[in-house]
Amino acid sequence: MPILPKKKVGIVACSGEEMPEGTVSRVAALKVLEELRPNDTVTICLPLFLAGGEGDRAFARFYPTVAIDGCEKRCAARATEMYSGKPAASIVVTEVVRRNGLGPIRGSRRLNEAGMQAADLVAQEVARLVDQLLGRTGQKATPEAVVEEAAAEVPEDEEGTITLCSCGSGIPVQKVSVNGRVVTLIALPAIFEQFYKAGKRPGGGTTQELLEVTRIYNPIPPEEEAAYAEALAREYEKYCRKQVKGVP
Amino acid sequence: MSPNRRVVIVPCSGIGKTFGTVSREAAYTVVEDLRPDTAELVALSLLVLGDEEARAAVAEHPTITIDGCRLACATKMVQESGFTVARSFTVLDAFRKHRDLKPEGISSLNPEGQKLARVLAEEVAEAVDELAKVYPDNGGSDADSA
């Protein structure tokens, strides 16, 4: 099986600008992303996610997510569930504030001291959840290769079928024609790259293997297996031709 | 929404890019500093996920969107939610007009980013004044409140 991009945790913050708790969610998310677990987390951009950003939605199907919401309306958790899948974990700022007996949170634009304390506590809780989701217990992130770096090497091809998340979550997706309709396959560029590097050339056995690996990350209806296999064989052959010609 | 506030501002809400931070800072500058009595923020996620209060605010008042980048998520989502965007602004356009103000930082903007947000906010505030004149039903003019 190819070594696919490193497993990470997606952080979705509600970011609600109209209330201080929304700002707490945003500050906490950034603290995790930039300071506490920079190599193990990526941000999932909520507006892009809502607006149909396939890269972000693909990421949330592919990797576990933690939703950080300012209030009980749980916009981030609900949006993640609506468009990708149930978040692996969900935190509500107002609950953290209540549980820790913090004073009133004020300042949507600039948080007061209680707000900053809340952001710290939420960030620590999220970092713990990240460790749990990655099968660790409290240790810091490992400074190894990250999804963005791997993904950054995958260029958009001349037909514009390979795309990446616009806000840096970095999972490559590729649009492929299956039975006359266009489907988006998560991680396909990375799968192709790994197959090619492993010396697997287009052909019967490789096609079947491609189908099996692609199925791990994408739902393939049993009745459409043959059509998917045909599409994967065609696209992989195209990919290999480009590598031979040195076309990126 | 307060009865006197007649214009809604919807910023992009993105937290992954500097331009998203500038859009949010510009929105805060409008509603807190420049036109506190006329303009009010509505969060994009609330609107899109069907919050009644957010939807009513956008339905009943002219709406200005401030997008970070060319993907224009705020504008797109207001329109796809069935509402009209009265004016739309993007940080990218503002930056094109002010190349010397290159924004950097996400958690906290560099001084150039803060200036860019201010410049953009001033443009938005002018649009707020124009729209407030067109829709004067809910109160007096606040155009001089800056």
Chai-1 contact restraints between the chains, C-beta under 6 A:
chainA,res_idxA,chainB,res_idxB,connection_type,confidence,min_distance_angstrom,max_distance_angstrom,comment,restraint_id
A,A13,B,I15,contact,1.0,0.0,6.0,A-B,restraint_1
A,C14,B,S45,contact,1.0,0.0,6.0,A-B,restraint_2
A,S15,B,S13,contact,1.0,0.0,6.0,A-B,restraint_3
A,S15,B,I15,contact,1.0,0.0,6.0,A-B,restraint_4
A,G16,B,A43,contact,1.0,0.0,6.0,A-B,restraint_5
A,E17,B,R24,contact,1.0,0.0,6.0,A-B,restraint_6
A,E17,B,L41,contact,1.0,0.0,6.0,A-B,restraint_7
A,E17,B,A43,contact,1.0,0.0,6.0,A-B,restraint_8
A,E18,B,L41,contact,1.0,0.0,6.0,A-B,restraint_9
A,E18,B,A43,contact,1.0,0.0,6.0,A-B,restraint_10
A,R26,B,I15,contact,1.0,0.0,6.0,A-B,restraint_11
A,L30,B,S107,contact,1.0,0.0,6.0,A-B,restraint_12
A,T43,B,I15,contact,1.0,0.0,6.0,A-B,restraint_13
A,T43,B,G16,contact,1.0,0.0,6.0,A-B,restraint_14
A,C45,B,G14,contact,1.0,0.0,6.0,A-B,restraint_15
A,C45,B,G16,contact,1.0,0.0,6.0,A-B,restraint_16
A,L46,B,S45,contact,1.0,0.0,6.0,A-B,restraint_17
A,P47,B,C12,contact,1.0,0.0,6.0,A-B,restraint_18
A,P47,B,S13,contact,1.0,0.0,6.0,A-B,restraint_19
A,P47,B,G14,contact,1.0,0.0,6.0,A-B,restraint_20
A,P47,B,L44,contact,1.0,0.0,6.0,A-B,restraint_21
A,P47,B,C73,contact,1.0,0.0,6.0,A-B,restraint_22
A,L48,B,C73,contact,1.0,0.0,6.0,A-B,restraint_23
A,L50,B,V48,contact,1.0,0.0,6.0,A-B,restraint_24
A,L50,B,M77,contact,1.0,0.0,6.0,A-B,restraint_25
A,A51,B,C73,contact,1.0,0.0,6.0,A-B,restraint_26
A,A51,B,K76,contact,1.0,0.0,6.0,A-B,restraint_27
A,A51,B,M77,contact,1.0,0.0,6.0,A-B,restraint_28
A,C75,B,S45,contact,1.0,0.0,6.0,A-B,restraint_29
A,C75,B,L49,contact,1.0,0.0,6.0,A-B,restraint_30
A,R78,B,L49,contact,1.0,0.0,6.0,A-B,restraint_31
A,R109,B,Y28,contact,1.0,0.0,6.0,A-B,restraint_32
A,C167,B,G16,contact,1.0,0.0,6.0,A-B,restraint_33
A,G168,B,G16,contact,1.0,0.0,6.0,A-B,restraint_34
